[in-house]
Amino acid sequence: MTTGRLLVVEDEPSIAELISINLRHAGFTVLTAATAEAAREVVDRELPGLVVLDWMLPDRSGIALCRQWRSESRTRDLPVIMLTARAEEADQVQGLEAGADDYLVKPFSPRTLVARVRAVLRRRSPQALDDAVQMGALKLDPSTRRVTCHVAGVPMEIRLGPTEFRLLHYLLTHPERVHSRAQLLDRVWGDHVFIEERTVDVHIKRLREALSVADCAGMVETVRGAGYRLAALPQAVAG
């Protein structure tokens, strides 16, 4: 899943352009689709970080498309915001019951849409945002691309390669959970990248080596037969 890339499914060109411009100004990469079939093809190629989905599409309803995505394991967790002129409470209930994470009625404020997108991503895909994340002594700031670990109260900068940075970012935004190699390949490398699962082991080793200079390597735990987990060290104290 490419978390900074959003898909806007809207058959009205002027509305699609308005949404796209505002989301791009907010720092997102935006793809567009005017039909349900075109949207399905985009998602089949690569999972976006979130979909803004119109209800009324020329070939198939957004509700039906959302239900299909929720029924398939690959797209079950795909964040979806339903965008529609249907403002009745029953319509909103139907949209949410179909699996939408949020429901926004036209006409809408572009600022509200951006805020809703960020709120859904914060809940569903926190690694898509530029907020700094921290566990114990270890802190990662996506906006500055810096990783620091406090040693005896003094921050030490840790230099990581781009893959190790993305890997640590994902682990920090999903702490204490066990992640299989397949899950890490999907979430960090992308679900359409075909590489060996053992590649994860290589990058975990590199990440640990980088963290070892600040005595934080032990935060990356191996769970035998299951995968990897990021956990705070008992002795780590944030500065």
HUUR-V475139 format. One record per residue. N is the residue number from 1. RES is the residue in one small letter. D_FIRST is the distance of its C-alpha to the first C-alpha in whole Angstrom. Layout:
n=N res=RES d_first=D_FIRST
n=N res=RES d_first=D_FIRST
This chain:
n=1 res=m d_first=0
n=2 res=t d_first=4
n=3 res=t d_first=6
n=4 res=g d_first=9
n=5 res=r d_first=9
n=6 res=l d_first=10
n=7 res=l d_first=12
n=8 res=v d_first=16
n=9 res=v d_first=17
n=10 res=e d_first=21
n=11 res=d d_first=24
n=12 res=e d_first=26
n=13 res=p d_first=26
n=14 res=s d_first=28
n=15 res=i d_first=25
n=16 res=a d_first=22
n=17 res=e d_first=23
n=18 res=l d_first=24
n=19 res=i d_first=21
n=20 res=s d_first=19
n=21 res=i d_first=22
n=22 res=n d_first=22
n=23 res=l d_first=18
n=24 res=r d_first=18
n=25 res=h d_first=21
n=26 res=a d_first=19
n=27 res=g d_first=17
n=28 res=f d_first=14
n=29 res=t d_first=13
n=30 res=v d_first=14
n=31 res=l d_first=14
n=32 res=t d_first=17
n=33 res=a d_first=18
n=34 res=a d_first=21
n=35 res=t d_first=21
n=36 res=a d_first=19
n=37 res=e d_first=19
n=38 res=a d_first=18
n=39 res=a d_first=15
n=40 res=r d_first=15
n=41 res=e d_first=15
n=42 res=v d_first=12
n=43 res=v d_first=10
n=44 res=d d_first=11
n=45 res=r d_first=10
n=46 res=e d_first=7
n=47 res=l d_first=5
n=48 res=p d_first=6
n=49 res=g d_first=6
n=50 res=l d_first=9
n=51 res=v d_first=12
n=52 res=v d_first=16
n=53 res=l d_first=17
n=54 res=d d_first=21
n=55 res=w d_first=23
n=56 res=m d_first=26
n=57 res=l d_first=24
n=58 res=p d_first=27
n=59 res=d d_first=26
n=60 res=r d_first=24
n=61 res=s d_first=24
n=62 res=g d_first=21
n=63 res=i d_first=22
n=64 res=a d_first=22
n=65 res=l d_first=18
n=66 res=c d_first=17
n=67 res=r d_first=19
n=68 res=q d_first=18
n=69 res=w d_first=14
n=70 res=r d_first=15
n=71 res=s d_first=17
n=72 res=e d_first=15
n=73 res=s d_first=13
n=74 res=r d_first=10
n=75 res=t d_first=10
n=76 res=r d_first=12
n=77 res=d d_first=10
n=78 res=l d_first=9
n=79 res=p d_first=11
n=80 res=v d_first=14
n=81 res=i d_first=17
n=82 res=m d_first=20
n=83 res=l d_first=22
n=84 res=t d_first=25
n=85 res=a d_first=29
n=86 res=r d_first=30
n=87 res=a d_first=31
n=88 res=e d_first=33
n=89 res=e d_first=32
n=90 res=a d_first=32
n=91 res=d d_first=29
n=92 res=q d_first=27
n=93 res=v d_first=28
n=94 res=q d_first=27
n=95 res=g d_first=23
n=96 res=l d_first=22
n=97 res=e d_first=24
n=98 res=a d_first=21
n=99 res=g d_first=18
n=100 res=a d_first=18
n=101 res=d d_first=17
n=102 res=d d_first=20
n=103 res=y d_first=22
n=104 res=l d_first=24
n=105 res=v d_first=27
n=106 res=k d_first=28
n=107 res=p d_first=30
n=108 res=f d_first=27
n=109 res=s d_first=27
n=110 res=p d_first=25
n=111 res=r d_first=25
n=112 res=t d_first=24
n=113 res=l d_first=21
n=114 res=v d_first=20
n=115 res=a d_first=21
n=116 res=r d_first=20
n=117 res=v d_first=16
n=118 res=r d_first=16
n=119 res=a d_first=18
n=120 res=v d_first=15
n=121 res=l d_first=12
n=122 res=r d_first=15
n=123 res=r d_first=15
n=124 res=r d_first=12
n=125 res=s d_first=10
n=126 res=p d_first=12
n=127 res=q d_first=11
n=128 res=a d_first=10
n=129 res=l d_first=14
n=130 res=d d_first=16
n=131 res=d d_first=19
n=132 res=a d_first=20
n=133 res=v d_first=20
n=134 res=q d_first=22
n=135 res=m d_first=24
n=136 res=g d_first=27
n=137 res=a d_first=28
n=138 res=l d_first=25
n=139 res=k d_first=23
n=140 res=l d_first=20
n=141 res=d d_first=20
n=142 res=p d_first=17
n=143 res=s d_first=20
n=144 res=t d_first=22
n=145 res=r d_first=20
n=146 res=r d_first=23
n=147 res=v d_first=23
n=148 res=t d_first=26
n=149 res=c d_first=28
n=150 res=h d_first=31
n=151 res=v d_first=34
n=152 res=a d_first=37
n=153 res=g d_first=36
n=154 res=v d_first=36
n=155 res=p d_first=32
n=156 res=m d_first=31
n=157 res=e d_first=28
n=158 res=i d_first=26
n=159 res=r d_first=25
n=160 res=l d_first=21
n=161 res=g d_first=20
n=162 res=p d_first=17
n=163 res=t d_first=15
n=164 res=e d_first=17
n=165 res=f d_first=16
n=166 res=r d_first=12
n=167 res=l d_first=13
n=168 res=l d_first=16
n=169 res=h d_first=14
n=170 res=y d_first=12
n=171 res=l d_first=15
n=172 res=l d_first=17
n=173 res=t d_first=15
n=174 res=h d_first=15
n=175 res=p d_first=19
n=176 res=e d_first=21
n=177 res=r d_first=18
n=178 res=v d_first=18
n=179 res=h d_first=15
n=180 res=s d_first=16
n=181 res=r d_first=15
n=182 res=a d_first=13
n=183 res=q d_first=11
n=184 res=l d_first=11
n=185 res=l d_first=10
n=186 res=d d_first=7
n=187 res=r d_first=6
n=188 res=v d_first=8
n=189 res=w d_first=8
n=190 res=g d_first=5
n=191 res=d d_first=6
n=192 res=h d_first=9
n=193 res=v d_first=10
n=194 res=f d_first=14
n=195 res=i d_first=15
n=196 res=e d_first=18
n=197 res=e d_first=17
n=198 res=r d_first=20
n=199 res=t d_first=18
n=200 res=v d_first=16
n=201 res=d d_first=20
n=202 res=v d_first=21
n=203 res=h d_first=19
n=204 res=i d_first=20
n=205 res=k d_first=23
n=206 res=r d_first=23
n=207 res=l d_first=21
n=208 res=r d_first=24
n=209 res=e d_first=27
n=210 res=a d_first=26
n=211 res=l d_first=26
n=212 res=s d_first=29
n=213 res=v d_first=31
n=214 res=a d_first=31
n=215 res=d d_first=31
n=216 res=c d_first=28
n=217 res=a d_first=27
n=218 res=g d_first=28
n=219 res=m d_first=25
n=220 res=v d_first=22
n=221 res=e d_first=24
n=222 res=t d_first=24
n=223 res=v d_first=24
n=224 res=r d_first=26
n=225 res=g d_first=25
n=226 res=a d_first=21
n=227 res=g d_first=19
n=228 res=y d_first=19
n=229 res=r d_first=20
n=230 res=l d_first=20
n=231 res=a d_first=24
n=232 res=a d_first=26
n=233 res=l d_first=29
n=234 res=p d_first=33
n=235 res=q d_first=34
n=236 res=a d_first=32
n=237 res=v d_first=33
n=238 res=a d_first=31
n=239 res=g d_first=33
